[in-house]
C-alpha cells in the first residue's frame, strides 16, 4: 500500500480541463499537462472534464481514443497532487522529443503547444499530475459548485470524506510509485537537456 499524507483539508479546489487531458491522466497515458498559469491555490485538486470537446490545441491522431463518449458534467472520481515546473517555450526539438517519448503526444506540435506558448510571453508550465481514483464519486450541485474554471467543494462532509480517503490510502493510484517516478525523471531529463 502506498503511503501519502497531507495536513488539514487540501481537496477544496477543482481543476477543470479538456476532456482529452482528464481522460488521458485518468488512464495513466500522460502524467503532465501544459499550462500558461498556475490555476489553483492548492496543490491538491479534484479533476473534472470541461463540458465540451473543443480544444485550444489541434489534436494529433493519438488523441482519438480519448474523444469518444460525451463528457460527464455531473460526476467526479479523480483527485491529484500537482506540481508546476516552469519551462521555456521556443525549442521545437524539445516538443518533438516529448512527442516521440510518448509523454506529450496528444497534440500536433506546430498547432499545439508550440503555437500556444508563442502567443504568451511568460509563465509556461508543465504541470505534473499524481492522479488517484476516489473510492466514490462526488457530484456537482451536491458536493461542489461549478463556477467557470474555478470550482470549490461546498459540502463540508464531502471535503472530510475525500480527505480521509486520501489520508487513509483508500484512493487507488493510477500509476504505482516506481512507474510514476520513472516517467517523471524521464521528462525532467528532457527539460534539463534542452533548457540549461
N, C-alpha and C positions, 0 to 999 in steps of 0.2 A: 504493500500500500504506500502510495506517495505521501509525503508529509508537506503540507503547505499551511501557512498560518498568517493571519493578519490581526490587526488590533481594531477594536471598535466595529463600526458598521461601514463597510467600504463600498458595497454594491448599490449605492444610491443613484448612480448615473447610468444612463443607457447611451450606447453608441449606435446611431442609425447609419447604415452603409448600404452600398449597392448589393443587389441580390447575389451577383457573381462573387463578390468578396465574402459575404457571410457564409454562403454555401460552400465555398472552397475552404475557408477557415474551419468550418464545422466538420469537414471530411478529412482535414489534415493535408489537403492538397497544397496549401500555402500556409506560411506562418507570418507573413508580412503583408502590409498594405502600404499604399503610397499616399501621403498627405501633404498639404501645404500649411497646416496649422495644427496646433495641439487642441483637440476637440473637447477634452474633459478635464475637470479639476481633480479627478481621482484616477489612479492607475488601475482600478478595478471596476469593470463595467459589465453590463449585460449587452448582448448583441441582437439587434433587430434589423431585418431586411427593410429597405425602402420599399414602399408600395408601388413600385414601378420597375420595368425592365430597362428603362433609359439609363445609359451610362455616359459619364463625362469622357470616357476613353473609348476608342474604337476597339472592339473585341477581336481577339485572334480566334482561329478555329478551335483552339484548346478550351475556350470558354463555353462552347456549345453544350457540354454535358451538364452545366450548372444552370442553364437557362430554361429548362423545362419546368412545368408546374407553376401555377400562379404564386406570387408572394403571399405569405400569411401575415396579415396586418394585426392580428389579434393575439398571437401567442409567441412566447419567447422561452427557449430552453437552454440557451448557451450563455456562459459568462466567460470573462477573460481577464487575465492580468496583462497589461500593455506596457510597452517601453518605447519611447521615442528616440530615434537615432538620427541626428542631422546629417544630411548628405548634400554635396554639391550636385548640380543637375546636368552639366553641359558635356558629358563624355558619352558619346554613343556606344563606345566599346564596353562601357560599364553596363548599359542596359542590355546589350547583346549577350554579355556573359551571364547576367542574371537570367535572361530568357533561356539561353542554352543550358543553364544549370537546372532549369525547371522550377525555379523559386519565384519567378515573377513573369510568367509567360502566358497570362490570360488576355493580354492586350497587345495590340500592334505597337511596335517600338516607336515608329515615327509619329503616328497619330494617336499615341497613347501617352505614357509618362513623359517622354521627351518633349512632346508638344505642350503638355500641361505645365511642366516646370519652366519652359522658356517664356511663358507668359507671366510668371511670378518671379520677382526679383530676389526674394529671400524666403527663409523658412521652408526648406524642403526636407521632408522626413520619410524614413521608413518607420513604420510602427510594427513592432514585434508583438504578436498575439500568442499568449499561452492560454489556449482555449480548453474549457471544461464543459461538460454537459450536466445540467442540473438534474436531480432525480425527480423533478416535477416541472410543470410549465407555469409561467406567470402570464397574466392577461391584461391587455390594455383596458383602461376604464375601471378595472378592479384593483390591480396591483400597481400599475404605473400609468402616468399621464403622457399622452402623445402631444408634444409641443414642438413642431418643426424637427430640427436635428438634435435638440437637447431634450432628453426625457428623464424623468425622475420617478422613483418609487413613491407612491402616495399612500401606501398602506404599511404602517409600522410593523405589523405582524409578518408581512411578506418579507420585509427587509431583514428581520430577525431570522426568519426561516431560511432565506438564502444564505445569510452569513454563517449560520450554524451548520448548514450543509457543507459549505466550503471549509470551515474551520475543523469539522469532524471528518474531513476527507471522504465525504459521501458523493462528491461530484466526480464524474468519470473523465479523466484526462483524455483528450483526443489523440495525443501522442504521448508515449512514455518519455521519461526524463532523458534517457540516452539518445533517442531519436531527435527530440527537440533540440538538445544541446549540440548534437552533431550538425544539424541544419543551421542553427544559429551561428555557430563558428564558421561554417562554410560561407554564409552570407557576409559576416563581418570580415572575413579574409578578402573577399572580393571588394568590399568597400575600402579596406586599407590599401589594397593593391592599386586602386585607381585614384584614390584621393589622399595622397601622402601630404 
